[in-house]
Amino acid sequence: MRVEDPVTPANTSPTPSARRSGLRVLLLGLLLGVLGTLALAVVVVGPLVISKRNDLPLERAYGDFAVSTASRLGGGNLQNPNARNGRALSAGREAYTGSCSLCHGATGDGRGVFGASSYPNATDLTAHDAVEKADGQLFWIVKNGLSFTGMPGFSEQYSDQEIWSLVTYMRTLQDPGRGPQFGAIVIPTASPEQLDRADPASADPGARGAAVYFALGCQTCHGAVGDAPGDLALSRGGGPEAVRAIRQGRPGMPAYSEPQLTDAELGDLQAYLLTIGSQRGRR
């Protein structure tokens, strides 16, 4: 009887190229899984997070950490050149009254008209976390703003020197003993009748100018009819000096360039400014 030669079993171990191919498939699967998870978070979880009005666990702590880290990296070493400048303190107070107090409150306590109802709430500038931030950090936050919060950046409205003046005034709010003569400014609120004057579709340039005045937020600093106290008061007029102040700005007041305020809107605003003296006393 013939005995067949035994058959040598073939080598079943995967080749190096097969192993690399399997690894690529595995990595591709993991990548697709991660991308799918992110897509699910954006489509489903994101809207749920945005719609809620209360903190998730550790959300507030993480937010404070993120703000502190970003502001420290962005401006922590900057020094305030206006720290002991009385004129800058006055300019900072006026700028704060017009641009910041609606959210952060006249005294910096975070209880402004909009600050208490926004989410997250406006920062209490007199609280420990704000006091502990370096001047450079506050400068960076005011200049650049904070994403996913109600805090805008003011780099296009104020120069660096004016932002430093704002920081100087914030320090006074945190420590009233540093400048007791610069207490909070109380701006008269607009009456319903004064607000009714604003009509962007009116044939009257003064009424259209009133709409521009309120839309730009001028009343938050100067009062509805220019009746704010002290240097913030406006006298009747809308001539070349007013145009220069509007277009070029002045200490504590932002400049409004053509993209923000067209020449036609500026003309209407001038027409309104010519009427404000006659409106004082009407509430």
C-alpha positions in Angstrom: 0.0 0.0 0.0 1.2 3.5 -1.0 1.5 5.9 1.8 0.8 9.5 0.8 3.2 12.2 2.0 1.8 14.2 4.8 0.5 17.6 3.8 2.2 20.4 5.6 -0.4 22.8 6.9 -0.2 26.3 5.4 0.9 29.3 7.6 -2.3 30.9 8.8 -0.6 33.9 10.7 -1.6 37.3 9.2 1.0 39.0 7.1 2.4 42.4 8.2 0.4 44.1 5.4 -2.8 42.5 6.6 -2.1 43.6 10.2 -1.7 47.2 9.0 -4.9 47.0 7.0 -6.8 45.8 10.0 -5.3 48.6 12.2 -6.4 51.2 9.6 -9.9 49.8 9.6 -10.0 49.9 13.4 -8.8 53.5 13.5 -11.2 54.5 10.8 -14.0 52.9 12.8 -13.0 54.8 16.0 -12.8 58.1 14.0 -16.2 57.6 12.6 -17.5 56.8 16.0 -16.1 60.0 17.5 -17.4 62.1 14.6 -20.8 60.5 15.0 -20.9 61.2 18.7 -19.9 64.9 18.1 -22.6 65.2 15.4 -25.2 63.8 17.9 -24.0 66.2 20.5 -24.4 69.2 18.2 -27.8 68.1 16.9 -29.4 66.8 20.1 -27.4 67.8 23.2 -26.4 71.3 22.0 -30.0 72.7 21.8 -30.9 71.1 25.1 -28.0 72.8 26.8 -28.8 76.2 25.2 -32.4 76.0 26.2 -31.8 75.4 29.9 -31.5 78.3 32.4 -29.7 76.6 35.2 -26.1 75.4 35.8 -25.1 71.9 35.0 -22.8 70.3 37.6 -19.5 72.2 37.8 -20.5 74.4 34.9 -20.0 77.6 36.8 -16.6 76.5 38.1 -15.5 75.5 34.7 -16.7 78.8 33.2 -14.8 80.8 35.8 -11.7 78.6 35.2 -11.9 79.1 31.4 -12.3 82.9 31.7 -9.5 83.2 34.2 -7.2 81.1 32.0 -8.0 82.9 28.7 -7.7 86.4 30.3 -4.4 85.5 32.0 -2.9 84.2 28.8 -4.2 87.2 26.8 -3.5 90.1 29.1 -2.3 89.0 32.5 1.0 90.8 32.3 -0.3 94.1 31.0 0.0 97.1 33.3 -2.6 99.8 33.5 -1.0 103.1 32.5 -4.0 105.1 33.8 -4.1 103.5 37.3 -3.6 106.8 39.1 -4.9 109.2 36.6 -7.9 111.3 37.9 -8.9 112.4 34.4 -8.9 108.8 33.2 -11.1 107.9 36.2 -13.7 110.5 35.2 -13.6 109.3 31.5 -13.9 105.7 32.7 -16.9 106.5 34.8 -18.7 108.1 31.8 -17.8 105.2 29.6 -18.9 102.7 32.2 -22.2 104.4 32.7 -23.0 104.3 29.0 -21.6 100.9 28.1 -21.5 98.7 31.2 -24.0 99.8 33.8 -27.1 98.4 32.0 -25.7 94.9 32.7 -23.2 95.2 35.6 -25.2 97.8 37.5 -24.4 101.4 38.4 -22.3 100.2 41.4 -20.8 97.1 39.6 -22.9 94.6 41.6 -24.1 92.8 38.5 -27.7 93.9 39.0 -28.2 96.1 36.0 -31.5 96.1 34.0 -30.3 93.3 31.7 -27.5 91.7 33.8 -29.7 90.0 36.3 -32.0 88.4 33.6 -29.3 87.2 31.2 -27.7 83.8 31.3 -25.1 83.6 32.6 -25.8 86.6 34.8 -23.6 89.6 34.4 -20.5 89.4 36.6 -20.5 91.1 40.0 -17.5 93.3 39.5 -17.2 93.8 43.3 -17.0 90.0 44.0 -13.8 88.3 45.0 -13.1 86.6 41.6 -13.3 90.0 39.8 -11.3 91.8 42.4 -8.5 89.2 42.2 -8.1 89.5 38.5 -5.1 91.6 37.4 -5.7 94.8 35.5 -4.5 93.2 32.3 -7.1 90.4 32.6 -9.9 92.9 33.0 -8.5 94.9 30.1 -8.4 91.8 27.9 -12.0 90.8 28.8 -13.4 94.3 28.1 -11.5 94.6 24.8 -12.2 91.1 23.4 -15.4 90.0 25.1 -16.3 86.5 26.0 -17.9 83.9 23.7 -21.2 82.2 24.7 -21.9 84.9 27.2 -23.6 88.4 27.0 -20.2 90.1 27.3 -19.3 91.9 24.1 -15.9 93.1 23.1 -15.4 96.9 22.9 -12.2 97.0 20.7 -14.1 98.8 17.9 -15.9 101.3 20.3 -13.1 102.3 22.5 -9.4 102.9 22.2 -6.9 101.0 24.4 -6.5 104.1 26.5 -10.2 104.4 27.0 -10.5 100.7 28.0 -7.7 101.2 30.6 -9.8 104.1 31.9 -12.7 101.8 32.3 -10.5 99.4 34.2 -9.5 102.3 36.5 -13.1 103.1 37.2 -13.9 99.4 37.9 -11.2 99.4 40.6 -12.9 102.4 42.2 -16.2 100.5 42.3 -14.4 97.6 44.0 -12.8 99.9 46.5 -14.8 103.2 46.9 -12.1 104.6 49.2 -9.8 105.0 46.2 -12.1 107.7 44.6 -15.1 108.6 46.7 -15.7 111.7 44.7 -16.6 109.5 41.7 -19.8 107.9 42.8 -22.2 106.2 40.5 -24.0 108.5 38.0 -27.8 108.2 37.9 -29.1 108.7 34.3 -32.8 109.8 34.0 -34.8 107.1 32.4 -36.9 107.8 29.3 -40.6 108.4 29.6 -43.1 106.6 27.4 -43.8 109.9 25.6 -40.1 110.4 24.9 -39.8 106.9 23.5 -42.9 107.4 21.4 -41.1 110.2 19.6 -38.8 107.7 18.0 -40.1 106.6 14.6 -37.7 105.3 11.9 -40.5 105.4 9.2 -41.5 109.0 10.0 -41.3 111.8 7.4 -40.0 114.0 10.2 -36.1 113.9 10.4 -36.2 114.6 14.1 -38.4 111.5 14.8 -36.1 109.4 12.6 -33.2 110.9 14.5 -34.8 109.9 17.8 -35.0 106.3 16.6 -31.3 106.5 15.8 -30.5 108.0 19.2 -32.2 105.3 21.1 -31.0 102.5 18.8 -27.4 103.6 19.4 -28.0 103.6 23.2 -27.2 107.3 23.5 -29.8 107.7 26.2 -28.0 105.3 28.5 -25.2 107.9 28.8 -26.9 111.3 28.0 -30.5 110.7 29.0 -33.4 110.6 26.6 -33.3 114.4 26.0 -29.7 115.0 27.0 -30.6 115.7 30.6 -27.9 113.5 32.2 -26.0 115.2 35.1 -22.7 116.9 34.8 -20.5 116.6 31.7 -22.8 113.9 30.2 -25.6 116.5 29.7 -26.2 117.6 26.1 -27.0 121.2 25.1 -29.3 121.9 22.2 -27.2 121.6 19.0 -26.2 119.3 16.2 -23.5 121.3 14.5 -20.0 120.5 13.4 -18.8 120.0 17.0 -21.4 117.3 17.6 -20.6 115.6 14.3 -16.9 115.5 15.2 -17.7 114.0 18.6 -20.0 111.4 17.0 -17.6 110.4 14.2 -14.3 110.7 16.1 -15.4 110.0 19.7 -14.0 111.7 22.8 -12.8 110.5 26.2 -15.3 108.0 27.4 -17.4 108.1 24.3 -17.1 105.7 21.4 -16.7 106.8 17.8 -19.4 105.9 15.2 -17.9 105.3 11.8 -19.8 105.1 8.5 -20.5 101.3 8.8 -22.2 101.9 12.2 -23.9 105.2 11.3 -24.6 106.3 7.8 -24.4 109.9 6.7 -28.2 109.9 6.3 -28.7 108.5 9.8 -26.2 111.1 11.1 -28.3 113.9 9.5 -31.4 112.6 11.2 -29.6 112.3 14.5 -28.5 116.0 14.1 -32.1 116.9 13.6 -33.0 115.2 16.9 -30.2 116.8 18.8 -31.5 120.3 17.7 -34.8 119.5 19.5 -33.6 118.0 22.8 -33.4 121.3 24.7 -37.1 122.1 24.1 -38.0 118.6 25.4 -36.4 118.8 28.9 -38.9 118.7 31.7 -41.4 116.7 29.7 -41.8 113.4 31.5 
